[in-house]
């Protein structure tokens, strides 16, 4: 498992440790577990991910072209509506102040990326004509981190059909150029695996969690949990939990470089400081397997097309992002992208089993 030392976190990124020996309520709230999950019949709330809901798809159109107007007209007259239109986006529309009926003004592609972080989009339709492959390539490069299906309008007209799966939306033929990393059925299966594994691990490790919390408090009284802001699925911010491994600062003490505890060195070496992230997995902000979470950034990266994981393909291949220099970081990034391309539930199971073996053999440390 990857480790980012607490003393390496910039002061602006640090969050105060949760108070108390085992602040259950604070930990549950920070992990994003919905309160209704603890009510009778509330188990379904753990499946509250937006992309797991059975709802109409949200569609965004990139390219203020005649193809976009034709698609929007078909969507308006198609009953029942097969999709909800998020808007039309184009950095260089042919007409200034271009507007589409029922949608409003055309917005830049950057607005789509920002909006998708607040209200995710399921399908992006590129409305550029096949005669302009440069525009299609540029749009794909801008949208490479978006966890959505990306398709192009199949114009025909003697132009060779682009490669990809053929679909129909409101009578308009589309070719899918980019598939989401995990299809909806796979996302349901992966989420079910996350819930089962995190609940089982929390129950099995409860005595160990309580013992670690007590030992942390006895060596350095204060909060036992350390919280770090991280970027998750679709670059959405979340709070990642860890056991505190440094000496707690006294109230009013000037912030500096905190000193590591003796117990903290052991916890990091064995990866035990990461155990509270099981609550993040249960809450849905993380998955058991995925790219390791990273600090929030203004722009998405392809890694954000999947939920961050407690362990991942890079970790079981002993690639440590940001710890052993730029070459090792590049290798970790390549392995994360390889995982997204190759994802299957069997690969997740393989990674979990290899992680358990590494933890038992003491090879999980950087």
C-alpha positions as CSV (number, residue, x, y, z in Angstrom):
1,X,0.0,0.0,0.0
2,X,1.2,3.5,-0.8
3,X,2.1,5.9,2.1
4,X,2.2,9.6,2.1
5,X,3.9,10.7,5.4
6,X,1.8,13.1,7.5
7,X,4.8,15.4,7.8
8,X,5.0,15.6,4.0
9,X,1.5,17.1,3.7
10,X,1.5,20.8,3.2
11,X,0.1,22.8,6.2
12,X,-2.8,24.0,4.0
13,X,-3.8,20.3,3.3
14,X,-3.7,19.1,6.9
15,X,-6.9,18.4,8.7
16,X,-7.2,18.3,12.5
17,X,-7.2,14.8,13.8
18,X,-10.6,13.5,15.0
19,X,-10.9,13.8,18.7
20,X,-11.3,10.9,21.2
21,X,-9.8,7.5,21.5
22,X,-12.1,6.0,18.9
23,X,-14.3,8.7,17.4
24,X,-16.8,6.4,15.7
25,X,-19.3,9.1,14.7
26,X,-16.6,11.5,13.4
27,X,-15.0,8.6,11.4
28,X,-18.3,7.5,9.9
29,X,-19.2,11.1,8.9
30,X,-15.7,11.7,7.4
31,X,-15.9,8.5,5.5
32,X,-19.2,9.6,3.9
33,X,-21.3,6.6,5.2
34,X,-24.9,7.7,4.9
35,X,-26.7,7.7,8.4
36,X,-29.6,5.8,6.9
37,X,-27.3,2.8,6.4
38,X,-27.6,2.1,10.1
39,X,-31.4,2.2,10.0
40,X,-33.5,-1.0,9.5
41,X,-33.5,-1.7,5.8
42,X,-30.9,0.9,5.1
43,X,-28.4,-1.4,3.5
44,X,-29.4,-0.2,0.0
45,X,-28.1,3.3,0.8
46,X,-24.6,1.9,0.5
47,X,-25.3,1.5,-3.2
48,X,-26.0,5.2,-3.6
49,X,-23.4,5.9,-6.3
50,X,-24.8,8.0,-9.1
51,X,-23.8,5.6,-11.8
52,X,-25.6,2.7,-10.1
53,X,-29.0,4.4,-10.1
54,X,-31.6,3.2,-12.6
55,X,-32.3,6.7,-14.2
56,X,-32.3,8.3,-17.6
57,X,-28.8,8.9,-18.9
58,X,-27.3,12.4,-18.9
59,X,-26.0,13.3,-22.3
60,X,-23.7,16.2,-23.3
61,X,-23.0,17.3,-26.9
62,X,-19.6,18.7,-27.9
63,X,-19.6,20.6,-31.1
64,X,-22.0,23.4,-32.1
65,X,-22.7,21.9,-35.5
66,X,-25.6,20.9,-37.7
67,X,-25.3,17.4,-36.4
68,X,-25.8,18.7,-32.9
69,X,-29.0,20.6,-34.0
70,X,-30.4,17.5,-35.6
71,X,-29.7,15.3,-32.5
72,X,-31.3,17.9,-30.2
73,X,-34.4,18.1,-32.4
74,X,-34.8,14.3,-32.3
75,X,-34.4,14.3,-28.6
76,X,-37.1,16.9,-28.1
77,X,-39.6,15.0,-30.2
78,X,-38.8,11.5,-28.9
79,X,-41.3,10.4,-26.2
80,X,-40.6,9.2,-23.7
81,X,-37.3,11.1,-23.6
82,X,-34.4,8.6,-23.7
83,X,-32.0,11.0,-22.0
84,X,-31.5,14.2,-20.1
85,X,-29.5,16.8,-22.1
86,X,-26.7,18.4,-20.0
87,X,-25.9,21.1,-22.6
88,X,-23.9,21.9,-25.8
89,X,-20.2,22.7,-25.5
90,X,-17.7,24.1,-28.0
91,X,-14.5,26.1,-27.5
92,X,-14.7,27.6,-31.0
93,X,-18.4,27.8,-32.2
94,X,-18.8,28.9,-35.8
95,X,-21.3,31.6,-34.7
96,X,-20.6,34.0,-31.8
97,X,-23.2,33.8,-29.1
98,X,-24.5,30.6,-30.6
99,X,-27.6,29.2,-28.8
100,X,-29.6,26.0,-29.1
101,X,-33.4,25.9,-28.4
102,X,-34.1,24.5,-25.0
103,X,-30.4,24.4,-24.1
104,X,-29.3,28.0,-24.0
105,X,-25.9,29.4,-25.0
106,X,-23.0,27.1,-26.1
107,X,-20.4,26.8,-23.3
108,X,-16.7,26.0,-23.4
109,X,-15.6,22.4,-22.9
110,X,-14.0,23.3,-19.6
111,X,-17.5,24.1,-18.3
112,X,-18.5,20.5,-19.2
113,X,-15.6,19.1,-17.1
114,X,-16.5,21.3,-14.2
115,X,-20.2,20.5,-14.4
116,X,-19.5,16.7,-14.7
117,X,-17.7,16.8,-11.3
118,X,-20.9,18.2,-9.7
119,X,-23.5,16.2,-11.8
120,X,-21.9,13.3,-13.7
121,X,-22.5,12.7,-17.4
122,X,-23.1,9.3,-18.8
123,X,-22.6,9.9,-22.5
124,X,-20.7,12.6,-24.5
125,X,-21.7,12.9,-28.2
126,X,-19.1,14.5,-30.4
127,X,-21.0,16.3,-33.2
128,X,-18.1,17.1,-35.4
129,X,-18.3,15.8,-39.0
130,X,-16.1,12.9,-40.0
131,X,-14.3,15.3,-42.4
132,X,-12.8,17.0,-39.4
133,X,-10.8,14.2,-37.6
134,X,-8.6,16.9,-36.1
135,X,-11.5,18.3,-34.1
136,X,-12.6,14.8,-33.0
137,X,-9.0,14.0,-31.8
138,X,-8.7,17.3,-30.0
139,X,-12.0,16.7,-28.2
140,X,-11.0,13.2,-27.2
141,X,-7.8,14.5,-25.7
142,X,-9.7,17.1,-23.7
143,X,-12.2,14.5,-22.4
144,X,-9.7,11.6,-21.7
145,X,-10.2,11.8,-17.9
146,X,-14.0,11.9,-18.0
147,X,-15.5,8.6,-16.7
148,X,-18.2,8.5,-19.4
149,X,-19.0,6.9,-22.7
150,X,-17.8,9.0,-25.7
151,X,-19.4,8.6,-29.1
152,X,-19.4,10.3,-32.4
153,X,-22.3,10.9,-34.8
154,X,-22.1,8.3,-37.6
155,X,-22.9,10.7,-40.5
156,X,-22.5,8.2,-43.4
157,X,-22.4,10.4,-46.5
158,X,-19.7,8.3,-48.1
159,X,-17.3,8.8,-45.3
160,X,-15.7,5.7,-43.7
161,X,-17.5,4.7,-40.5
162,X,-15.2,5.3,-37.4
163,X,-14.3,2.2,-35.5
164,X,-16.4,1.4,-32.4
165,X,-19.6,-0.1,-31.2
166,X,-22.7,1.1,-32.9
167,X,-25.6,2.5,-30.8
168,X,-28.7,4.5,-31.6
169,X,-29.9,7.5,-29.6
170,X,-33.3,9.0,-30.4
171,X,-33.0,7.6,-33.9
172,X,-29.5,9.0,-34.5
173,X,-26.7,6.5,-35.3
174,X,-23.6,6.8,-33.1
175,X,-20.3,5.1,-32.9
176,X,-18.8,4.6,-29.4
177,X,-15.1,5.6,-29.4
178,X,-14.4,5.4,-25.7
179,X,-16.0,3.0,-23.3
180,X,-16.3,3.7,-19.5
181,X,-13.7,1.7,-17.5
182,X,-16.3,-0.3,-15.8
183,X,-19.8,-1.0,-17.3
184,X,-22.9,-0.5,-15.1
185,X,-23.2,-4.3,-14.3
186,X,-19.5,-4.4,-13.4
187,X,-19.9,-1.3,-11.2
188,X,-22.7,-3.0,-9.3
189,X,-20.6,-6.2,-8.8
190,X,-17.5,-4.2,-7.8
191,X,-19.6,-2.1,-5.3
192,X,-21.1,-5.3,-3.8
193,X,-17.6,-6.7,-3.4
194,X,-16.4,-3.5,-1.7
195,X,-19.3,-3.6,0.8
196,X,-18.8,-7.3,1.6
197,X,-15.0,-7.1,2.0
198,X,-15.0,-3.8,4.0
199,X,-17.7,-5.0,6.4
200,X,-16.0,-8.4,6.8
201,X,-12.6,-6.8,7.3
202,X,-13.9,-4.2,9.8
203,X,-15.6,-7.0,11.8
204,X,-12.5,-9.2,11.7
205,X,-10.1,-6.4,12.5
206,X,-12.2,-4.6,15.2
207,X,-10.0,-5.8,18.1
208,X,-6.9,-4.8,16.2
209,X,-8.4,-1.4,15.3
210,X,-9.3,-0.7,18.9
211,X,-5.8,-1.8,20.1
212,X,-4.0,0.5,17.6
213,X,-6.3,3.4,18.6
214,X,-5.5,2.8,22.3
215,X,-1.8,2.6,21.7
216,X,-1.7,5.7,19.5
217,X,-3.6,7.6,22.3
218,X,-1.3,6.3,25.0
219,X,1.9,7.3,23.2
220,X,0.6,10.7,22.1
221,X,-2.7,11.8,23.6
222,X,-5.0,13.4,21.1
223,X,-7.1,12.3,18.1
224,X,-6.2,8.9,16.8
225,X,-7.3,9.5,13.2
226,X,-5.5,11.7,10.6
227,X,-7.6,13.1,7.7
228,X,-6.2,14.1,4.4
229,X,-8.1,15.8,1.5
230,X,-7.9,13.7,-1.6
231,X,-9.3,13.6,-5.2
232,X,-11.5,10.6,-5.9
233,X,-13.7,9.4,-8.7
234,X,-14.3,12.1,-11.3
235,X,-11.9,14.4,-9.3
236,X,-14.5,14.8,-6.6
237,X,-12.8,15.7,-3.2
238,X,-13.2,13.3,-0.2
239,X,-11.5,12.9,3.2
240,X,-9.1,9.9,3.4
241,X,-8.7,8.4,6.9
242,X,-5.5,7.0,8.4
243,X,-4.3,6.3,11.9
244,X,-2.2,9.2,13.2
245,X,1.5,8.3,13.2
246,X,3.1,11.5,14.5
247,X,3.2,13.3,17.8
248,X,0.0,15.4,18.3
249,X,0.6,19.1,18.5
250,X,-0.5,20.8,21.7
251,X,-3.3,23.4,21.5
252,X,-1.8,26.7,20.4
253,X,1.5,25.2,19.3
254,X,2.8,26.6,16.1
255,X,2.5,24.1,13.2
256,X,5.8,22.6,12.0
257,X,7.2,19.3,11.0
258,X,5.5,16.8,13.3
259,X,7.8,14.1,14.8
260,X,6.9,10.5,14.1
261,X,5.9,8.2,16.9
262,X,7.7,5.0,17.6
263,X,4.5,3.1,17.0
264,X,3.9,5.2,13.9
265,X,7.0,3.9,12.2
266,X,5.8,0.3,12.8
267,X,2.3,1.1,11.6
268,X,3.6,2.6,8.3
269,X,6.1,-0.3,7.8
270,X,3.3,-2.8,8.1
271,X,0.6,-0.7,6.3
272,X,-1.6,-0.8,9.4
273,X,-2.1,3.0,9.4
274,X,-4.2,2.5,6.3
275,X,-6.9,0.3,8.0
276,X,-9.3,3.2,8.7
277,X,-9.7,3.5,4.9
278,X,-12.0,0.5,5.2
279,X,-14.6,3.1,6.3
280,X,-13.9,5.1,3.1
281,X,-14.5,1.9,1.1
282,X,-17.8,1.2,3.0
283,X,-18.9,4.9,2.5
284,X,-18.3,4.6,-1.3
285,X,-15.6,7.3,-1.7
286,X,-13.0,4.6,-2.2
287,X,-12.9,1.0,-3.5
288,X,-10.9,-2.0,-2.2
289,X,-9.0,-2.0,-5.5
290,X,-8.1,1.0,-7.6
291,X,-5.5,3.6,-8.2
292,X,-4.2,5.0,-4.9
293,X,-5.8,8.4,-4.0
294,X,-3.8,11.6,-4.7
295,X,-4.0,15.2,-3.7
296,X,-6.8,17.2,-5.2
297,X,-5.9,18.9,-8.5
298,X,-7.6,21.5,-10.6
299,X,-7.9,19.1,-13.5
300,X,-8.9,15.5,-13.9
301,X,-6.4,12.9,-14.9
302,X,-7.2,9.5,-16.5
303,X,-6.7,7.9,-13.1
304,X,-9.9,9.7,-11.9
305,X,-12.0,7.6,-14.2
306,X,-12.1,5.0,-11.4
307,X,-12.5,5.2,-7.7
308,X,-9.3,5.3,-5.7
309,X,-8.4,2.1,-4.0
310,X,-7.1,0.8,-0.7
311,X,-4.7,-1.3,-2.8
312,X,-4.1,-1.5,-6.5
313,X,-2.3,-3.0,-9.5
314,X,0.7,-0.6,-9.0
315,X,1.0,-1.5,-5.3
316,X,1.1,-5.3,-5.8
317,X,3.7,-4.7,-8.5
318,X,5.7,-2.7,-5.9
319,X,5.5,0.6,-7.8
320,X,5.4,3.5,-5.3
321,X,4.1,6.7,-6.7
322,X,5.8,9.9,-5.5
323,X,8.2,8.0,-3.1
324,X,11.1,6.7,-5.2
325,X,11.5,9.4,-7.8
326,X,9.8,10.4,-11.1
327,X,10.7,7.1,-12.9
328,X,8.9,5.1,-10.3
329,X,6.0,7.5,-10.3
330,X,5.7,7.1,-14.1
331,X,5.7,3.3,-13.7
332,X,3.0,3.5,-11.1
333,X,0.9,5.8,-13.4
334,X,1.3,3.4,-16.3
335,X,0.2,0.4,-14.1
336,X,-2.9,2.3,-12.9
337,X,-3.9,3.0,-16.5
338,X,-3.2,-0.6,-17.4
339,X,-5.5,-1.7,-14.6
340,X,-8.3,0.6,-15.9
341,X,-7.9,-0.9,-19.4
342,X,-7.8,-4.5,-18.2
343,X,-10.4,-4.3,-15.3
344,X,-12.4,-7.4,-14.4
345,X,-13.7,-8.7,-11.1
346,X,-11.2,-11.5,-11.4
347,X,-8.3,-9.0,-11.6
348,X,-9.7,-7.3,-8.5
349,X,-9.8,-10.7,-6.6
350,X,-6.2,-11.5,-7.8
351,X,-5.0,-8.1,-6.5
352,X,-6.7,-8.6,-3.1
353,X,-5.1,-12.0,-2.7
354,X,-1.7,-10.7,-3.7
355,X,-2.1,-7.8,-1.2
356,X,-2.9,-10.1,1.6
357,X,0.2,-12.1,0.8
358,X,2.4,-9.0,0.8
359,X,0.9,-7.8,4.1
360,X,1.6,-11.2,5.8
361,X,5.1,-11.3,4.4
362,X,5.9,-7.7,5.4
363,X,6.5,-6.5,1.8
364,X,3.7,-3.8,1.8
365,X,6.0,-1.0,2.9
366,X,7.6,1.3,0.4
